[in-house]
Amino acid sequence: MKYSFQIQEYDDNTESLVVCIKDTPFDDFLNSFFEIDGVPFNEPLFTMIYEVKKGIREYEYFSGNAFDVEIKKDFSKISTDYPIGQLSECEIKTEELFEIISAYLNEMKKRYK
């Protein structure tokens, strides 16, 4: 899975760092997840995923504004009641989800010291 970060500028002269997922069958779904819940709740999600990865917890559940995330050691399921295209859920390797959120947090620190 390829991803990058871009600055999104808004009409009110504000900006935010957004995640852009590429080369998956569910790019739009994951990009919507990161925009709506993944970015605003990045630190709690990071902590939950870290604890599952390290075996501190066996399972975590996150409920955001529009998406839910079931975090397990190998795979995490992201779901929504508001389908994006034809998708209302997808699975992602927990390691990949952790990597993207971790990279996002590092990018935020670099850009907004």
Stockholm file with secondary structure:
# STOCKHOLM 1.0

chainA/1-113         MKYSFQIQEYDDNTESLVVCIKDTPFDDFLNSFFEIDGVPFNEPLFTMIYEVKKGIREYEYFSGNAFDVEIKKDFSKISTDYPIGQLSECEIKTEELFEIISAYLNEMKKRYK
#=GR chainA/1-113 SS CEEEEEEEECTTSCEEEEEEEESSTTHHHHHHHIIIIITTTHHHHHHHHHHHHTTSCSCEEEECSSEEEEECSSEEEEEEEEEETTEEEEEEEHHHHHHHHHHHHHHHHHHCC
#=GC SS_cons         CEEEEEEEECTTSCEEEEEEEESSTTHHHHHHHIIIIITTTHHHHHHHHHHHHTTSCSCEEEECSSEEEEECSSEEEEEEEEEETTEEEEEEEHHHHHHHHHHHHHHHHHHCC
//
